[in-house]
Amino acid sequence: MIDATRYPRLSKIDSPADLRGFDASELRVIADELRAYLIESVGKSGGHFGAGLGVVELTTVLHYLYNTPDDRIVWDVGHQCYPHKILTGRRDRIHTVKQKDGVAPFPKREESEFDTFGVGHSSTSVSAALGMAIANARAGNERKVVAVIGDGAMTAGMVYEALNHAGGMDEEPNLLVILNDNRMSISEAVGGLTRMLGRMTGSKTLNALREGGKKILGDKRSSGTARFVRRWEEHWKGMFVPSTLFEEMGFHYTGPIDGHDTEALLNVLTTLKGMKGPQLLHVITTKGKGYELAEGDQIGYHAVSPFDPAKGLVSKPGAKKPTYTDVFGDWLCDMAAADDKLLVITPAMREGSGLVRFSKEYPQRYFDVAIAEQHAVTLAAGMACEGAKPVVAIYSTFLQRGYDQLVHDVAIQKLDVLFAIDRGGVVGPDGATHAGNLDLSYLRCVPNMVVMAPADENECRKLLTTGFKHVGPAAVRYPRGTGPGVAIETSLDTLPIGKAELRRKGSRIALLAFGALVPAAETVAAELGLSIVNMRFVKPLDRALLLELAQSHAAFVTLEDNVVAGGAGSGIAELLSDAGITLPILHLGLPDAFQHHASREDLLAEAGLDVDGIRAAVLARWPQAHAAEQARTAAR
């Protein structure tokens, strides 16, 4: 429970209705309490940190001024939603964020009526909010709709599709878009738009003209003089901001204003709330605002593990076991040294995809395209057309956004692109929006693709080399976190494409495991005296080995941390059917449902994909397996 002595106002706010019971003069102090409580809470639980600190004042004023949840506030990305959750009935549970059965890390419609649109990927807010505004207008209600977009989300093309639509409609939608400009994504925001906004907000001349005009005109905004100065200001803005982008797209632009000034926010938003048509408010904020360490290290404090706010983040002593992401980052630098055709593309995920070292050692061969997955894939296709060897470093869930480009621009043309797919399979605390549970299904159905899933760290390095040296589209899919701890060789060796590894020859039943499930399957196979195969390749499958095993075994068990529907196991069943072989097959994989947030270990156990779950599933289908192994053990 919240300490009412430390947070006398916030402790009384169980919903935005309670917030509106305070006088507007107290919003500044309420925001200060909210920020302090956020620092304390995330310090205990971990989670997304810097972005939420940057929108404390904005969140407070929005819920004070708008009649939420009837008025709709649509949050983009979701990194910035913790203050929103605290003010909307989840204050005393915010310390459970990302934990099993705890508060979700992103807005989630089933969690609260105040979470108007579920989100985890970026750049969806304007489209969703426009859809709400259109539906509300058709229903004849007057509710307000606000989209809050920031954390680099304005760099994605989907936003401009929505702005273009909203600004060009004959019946102008009543929609407010708030651009929370903190100059950051997870890393520094990149691209031409970021530079344009920087020129605009950093122009001393423009800001002096703007402030001077305010002093002269005061609040007489409707006078003829005010309208003239408004047009004159737009002319000057055009000299600092090429084509005044948002105005040209049909939005009435206001700003930039200080996003940490509650009085200014309240005054401007009060005005905009009463205006018709598409509006865009540009606010300037600081990611990590109010916590000095986070302001000074905005990347490091984007998302944090539990920490002591008095001390800040502290590195744990001792050798750290390398993650699959680390393995990829080191391989990338080694391969770049060996082949100067290698180029790397990331959609704004330098840190998450393990590219920090590469970006420093090979800056001319590193391309951060911002939050633009579709562009990332087709950019790689263009590079491949001219003889380069691009590597697209991307999360499994984010590659879904570039799927058409993967099919249309890369696979159909058989272009030489390697996809290094991080966060494959069960991801964990970030929930369904970040789960990589579909990629084996959506990749293996694409002609011309080679699809690989390493069982350990060293095999990941070898398969990356295999995919890089393969001529044509290829994908290596690996999980979040660490592997079984296999020693990593420094060589750049390849493995034969389409060849699996028989790790243990048993009897009666063969466990055919893909990727991260190989170690658990190997344990069960040893316990029950079964065969175990590290499949390695989802496409092409090792046809010769599978047909050989089908002749010497009574049943197969396929294992993958991917949905069963259309996954790797389905490919094995199709292969046997094509060969005219009828064999009992037990398919173990992720459920036909979106799993909630929890630890990776909890989710694997929930899906029956840990050692206990795999053993139980095999024995439930073939109870005699255990008895036969016990008999063999006794005979020895």
N, C-alpha and C positions, 0 to 999 in steps of 0.2 A: 504493500500500500504506500501511497505517496505521503511524504512527511509534510503535514499541514503547517508546521512551524517554519519550514524552509521555503515552502511554496504556498503561501496563504491564499493567493488568487487561483492559481492553477488547480489546487486541490478541490476547489469548488466548481470546476468546469468538467462536467461529465458529458456534455454535448455542446454543440455550437449555440443552442438556445440559452444555455447558461452563460456562455461568453457574451452574448448580446445583452445580458442583464447588467453588464458593467458599463460605466461611462467611457466614452471614446478616449478621454484623457488618460485612462489607465492601460490602454493597449500597449504602450511602450514597455511598461513594467511587466505586463502579462507575457509579452514576447521575451523579455529577459528571463523570466522564470521558466518559460518553455524551453529556451535554449539551454539553460543550466540543467534542466531535467533530462533533456535529450542527451547531453554529454554524460550525465550520470548513468542513464539507462543503457546506452549503447556501450559504455565502458564495461558494464556487467555482462551484456549479452553478445557483444560484437554485432556486426551488420554494416549496412551502408551508413556512412557518417557525414562526410563533408557536404554532400549535396543538400541534405536536410538542414544543416546549420545555415546554409545560404538562403533558405526560403522561410525562415521562422517568421519574420515580419509580414511577408506576403501572405503566408498561410493564415496568420492570425487575422489580418485585415479582411481577407476574402471571406472567411467564415463569420466574421462580425457583420460584414456589409450585406452579404447575400443570404438568402433564406434557404440554406442547405438543410436537408437533402433535396427539397423540392426544386430549388435552383441547382443546376448541374455544374460541378467542377470536375473537369477531366484532366488528370495528371499524365504527363508524358514520361516515358522511361520507367518511372516508379522509384528511382533512387532517392527522390526528393520527398517521399510521401510520409516519412516517420512523424514529422510535426502534425500533419493532417490526421494521422491515426491517433495520436495522443489527444487531440482536441475532439475526436469523434467517438468517444466511448471506449477506447482501447488503452487509455493511459496506464492503468494498473497492470496491464498484461504486455506492455511493450517490451519488457525485459525477456519475454519468451520468443521474440521475433526469430524466425528461421528454424526454430526448434520444432520437433515433432509435436503436433497438436497445439502449437503456439501460433502467434500472430504471423500472418504471411508477410514476406518482405516487400511485396508490391501490392498495389490496389487489387482487390479481389471482390467481385460482385457478391459472391455467396457469403463473404465474411461480414459485410456491412452495407447498409443502404446508402451510406455516404461514399462508398467506392463505386462510382457510377459506371466505370469502364475498366475491365481487367487489362493489365499491361505488364510487360516485362521487356519486350523489345521496344525500340525507340520509334519516335516519329509517327505515332498513330493518333495522337490526340486531336489534331485539327480535323482529320477525316471523321473521326468518331463524333466530335462535338458538332460538326456541320450536319452530320446525319441526325443527331438529336434535335438540332435547331429546326431542320426541315420537318421532321416528324411532329415536333411541338406546334409549329405554325399550322400544319394541316389539321391538327387536333383542336386548334383554336385556343390553346393555353398561352399564358404570358411568361412562363418560367424563363429565367436567364440561363445562358449556357456559356461557360468560360473554359477555354483550353489553356493549360499552363505548360509551356514547352521550354525545355532548357537542357543543360548537360550535353550540348553538342547535337541535340536532335534536329536542329534546323539545317543540318548538313545533308539530310537524306532527301532523296527525290520525292518520296511520297508526300512530304509536307507541301511541296510546291504544286503537286497535282491537286491537293486539297485547297490551297490558297487560290490557285487558278480557277478552280470550280466556284468557290465561294465568292470571289471578287467579280466573276463574270455572270452571275445569275441575274435574270431579269427581275425576279422578286428577291430583293436583297435579303439575305438571312440575318437575323439578329444574333450576332456571334462576336464574342470578345476573345481574341488570342493574346495571351500574355507571353512575350518572349523574355524568359529569365536568362539574361545574358551574363554568364559567369566566365566566359572565355575558355571553358573546359568541357571536355567529355570525361572519360576516365583519365586519358592523357590530355595534353593540351589540345584544344580544338584546332583543326587545320582547315585549309582551303580558302578560296577567294571570298566567300561570304564572311568568314571570321575576320579577314583583313578589312573588308568593307565596313563591318560594324565597328571594328577597332578605330578606323579612320574617323568614323562618325562620332563615336563617343569620346574620342581623344582630341577632337578639334577644339582648341581654345577659342578660335575665332567664332565658330558656330555656337558654342555654348555661351560665349559672351553676348552674342547677338540675341540668343534665346532669352537669357536672363534679363538683359536690358529691356527687351520687349515686354516681359512680364511686369517689370517695375513700372513701366510707362502706362500699360493698359490696365493693370490690376485685374479685377474680375469681369471687366466689360467685354466679354468674349463675343457677344452678339452684335456689337456695334459695327458700322461700316468701316471704321478705322481698323478694328480688330481683324475683320475679314481681309482687308487689304494687306495688313502686316502678315497675316497667315499666308497669303499667296506669295508675298515677298520672301518670307522665311523658306517656303518650299523652293523658291528659285535659288536661294543661297544653299539650301541643303543639297540641291542638285549639283552644285559645284564641289561639294565634299563627298557626296554619296552618288555614284554613277546611277542615273535614271531613277533615283528614289524608289527603289525596288518595290516596296510594299504599297506605296501609293499608286504606282503604275499597275499593280495587280488588282486594284480596286478596293483596298483597305484604307480606312482613315487611320493614319499613323500618329501616335502620341508618344513623346519621349525624346531622348532617354531620360528616365528619372532614377533617383536613388532608391533601390529596392530594400534598403534597410531603414528608411525614414517612414515610420508609421503614419505620421501626419500627412506627408506628401502622398503616400499611397492611398490613404483614405480619401483625400480631396480629389485626386485624379479618378479613382475608381468610382466615386460617387457621381462624378460627371459622366463618365463613360457608361455607367449602369443605365442612365436615362437616355442614351443615344441609340438611334436605330441604325441598322445596317452593319456590315462587317467592320470591326474595329481591331486595331493592333496596338497594344501597349508594350513599349520597350523599357524593361527595368534592368538596371545594372546591379549585380550582386557579387558577393565574394564567396566562393566555395570554401567551407570551413569557418565561416564568419563567427567570431566570438571565442574561438579556441585557437590560441596563437600558434600552437604546433601544427594544427590542421591548415591554417592559413599559409604557413610557411612550407608545408609539404602536402599540396593538394592531391597529388597522385597517391602518395603513401597512405593518406587518410581517407581515400575514396570509400574503401570498405575495410573494416578492421576486425580482428579477433578481439575477444575480451581483453581490456587493458585498464590500468590505473590512470585516470585522467590527470592525477597529480604528477605522474612520471611520464606519461605518453607511451608510445609504442617502444618496446624494448626487445631487442633481438635475443633469441634463446641461444645459450652457449652450446657448443658441441657441433659435431659434423651433422649436416642435414642430409637426409636421404633424398636423392634427386627425384623429382616428379617427372611424369611423362612430358610435361611442358618443358622442363629443363633439358631433357634428352633431345627434344626437337630443337631447342635453341642452340645447343652445342653442335648438334649435327649440321644445322644450317650454316653456321660459321665455318665448319670444317669443309663442307661441300662447296661453299662459296670460294674458299681458298683453292680448291681443286678444279673448279669450273667457273670461268668468268661469265658464262651465259646465264648463270643463276640470278634471277631477280625475285624479290619478295614483295607481296602485296598483303596488306591487312586492312580490314574495315574498322579502324579506330580501336584496335585491341592490341596495342604494342606490349603492354605489361602482361595482360592475360594470356597472350599467345606465346610468350617467352621470346620477344623480339628486341628487348632493350640492348643486349650486347650486339646483335647484328646491326641495329640502327646506328650504333656508334662506330662500329668497325667498317661498315659498308654503307655509308649514308647515301651514296649515289645509286645504290642498287636496292634501296628500301623505299617503298611507296605506301604511305598511309593515306587512304582515299577518303577518310572520315566515315561516318555511318552510312555507307553506300554499298551494300553487299552486291546488288545487281551490277553496279558499275565495276566493282572489284573483279567479278568473274569475267565480264566481257573485256575489261582492260587486259586481263591475263590472256584472253583469246587473241586479242590484237597483238600482244607481244609475241605470242607463239607463232603467229603468222609470219613474223619477220625474223625467225630463227632464235629468239631468246627462249630460255627455259624458266617460265614463271612458276613460283610456288605460292599458292593462295593459302595463307594461314588463317583459319576461321573456325569458330565454334560450330558444332553440329547443328544446334538450334538456329544459328544465324545463317547457315548455308541454305536453310529452307527458303529464305527470302531471295536467294539467287538461283533457285532451282530451274526456272525457265531458261536462264542464261547458261547454266551448266548443260542442259539438254540442247538448246537451240544453237548456242554460240560455240560450245566446246565439243560436246560429244558427237553431234551430227557431222562436224567437220574433222573429227578425229585429231583435234589439236593437242599439242604436247604440253599439257598443264598438269601439275601435281597439286592435289588438294590435301593439305595437312589439317586434319579435322580433329580438333581438341574437344574435350567434354563429350565424347561419345558415350552412349548408354546412360546409366544412372548418374546424375550429377549431384542431387541432394538438396541442400538448404535453400537454394533459390527457387525451387518449386517447378511446376509444370512448364512454365514459359521458357525455362532454361534447360529442360531435360533433352538429352540426345537420344531419345528412345525410338526414333523413326528412321535414322539414316541408312541402316543396312537395307531396309525395305525400299526406300526411295532411290538408293544408289544402284542396287543390284538389278533393277528392272531397266536400267539405261544401257542401250547397246554401246559397244566400244569401250566401256569402263572396265578398269581393273580395280577391284575393291579388296583392301587388306585390313586385317585386325590382328595386331601383335599380342602375344601372350605375356611378354615381359619387356623390360627396358631395353635389353640388348637386341631383342628381335625387332623392337620398334625402330631402332637405328638402322638395322639391316633392311627392313621393309621400306623405310624412307628412301634409302639409297636405291633399292629395287624400283620403286615408283619413279624416282627422278631419272634413272637411266632407261626406263621403259619409254619407247616412242609411242606417244598417245596419251589420252586422259587416264589418270590414275588417282586413287584416293587411299590414304592411310588414316585409319580411324582409331583413336586411342582415348582412354578414359581420363577423367580428372584425378589428380592426386598421384600417389606413389604406386609402384608396382611391387612384385614379390621380392625385389632386392637382388636381382641377377646382376653380376658384374658386367660392366659395359666396355666393350672393346673399342679401341680408337680407330680401327680400320674402317674403310668405306666399302664393305663387302655387300654383295647382293645375294638374294635367295632365288631359286628357280620359280618362275611365275606358275601358279596353279599347283604347287606341290605342298602337300600337308606333311605333318610329322607324326608318325606313330610313336608315342612316348612309352606306351606299355602294352604288351600283348597279353590279353587275358582270354576269357572264354565267354560264350553265350551272348553277352551284351557289349556293345561298343558305345562309349560316350564320345560324341563328336562335338568338341567345344571350340568356340570362337572367342578370340581376344581375351578380355579380362576375366572370363569365367574358367579359363584353363586351369589355374592353380586349384580352385575349389573342386573342379571335376576330377582332377588328378588325385586329390585326397580321397574322394569317394571311390574312385576306381581301384585304388590300392587297398582300401578297406574291404571291398566286395569282390576283389579278384576279377575286375572287368578290364576291357581294353579301353585305352584313352588316346584320342587323337587330337593334337593341336592343329586345327584346320588351317589357320593362317590366312587363307584366301577365301573370301566370300564369293568372289567372281574373278577368274574361273575356279570352279571347284575341282578337287583332285579326283577326277572321274575314275581313273584306274584303281586308286586305293579304295575308294568307296565300293566299287563293284567287287573287288577282292574281299573286302570285309563282309559284304552282303552274303557271300558264299560261305563264310566261315562263322557267322554269328546269327543268332536267332532273332535279334532285335537291335534297333538303334535308339539312342537318346541324343537329341540335339540340344545344345545349350548356347544361349546368346543373351547379352544384356541389351536387347532390342525387342520391340514388340514381336510376338510370334507371327502375326498376320503379315505374310509377304516377306518374311525375314530370311535369314540364312538357312534355317531349318526347312523352310518351304522350298528353298532351292534344292536341298538334298532329296526331299520327297519327289520333286519334279524330275530329278535325275533318275531316280529308281523307277519311277513310273514310265519314263521314256525308254528305259532299258527292259521294260516288261517284268520287273522284279516286284513282288509283293512281300513286304516285310513290316512287322509292327514297328511303329516309330512313336516315341514319346517326345513331344516338342516342349522344351522348357525355355521360357523367356519372360519378358515383361508383360504385364496384363494389358488387356484391351480397355485401358482406362488411363486417365491422366493422374499420376501419383502426386500427392501433396508434398509439401516441403518437410524434410527430415534429413538426418545424416545419410550418407551414401550407404553405410552399413545397415541402417534400419530399413531403408528402402529395398535393398537386395534381400534382406531376410523376409520382409513383407511379401516380396514376389516369389519367395521360395528358391532363391538363387544363391544362397550361402551353402556351406557344407551340409548343415542339418537339413535344409530344405531340399537339396538335391538328393541326398540319401533317402529321405522320407518319400519323395516322389518316385524314385526307382523301386523301392521296396513295396510301395503301395500298388504299383503296376505288376511287379514280378516278385512276390514274397519269397519265392524259392531261391532268389539270388543270395540272400543272407544265409539260408540253411546250407546251400551248396558250398559257400565259402567256409562256413564253420566246419563242415565235414572234411574239406580239403586240409584245413589247418590242423584238425585232429589227426588226420592220417599222416601228416608230416611229423 
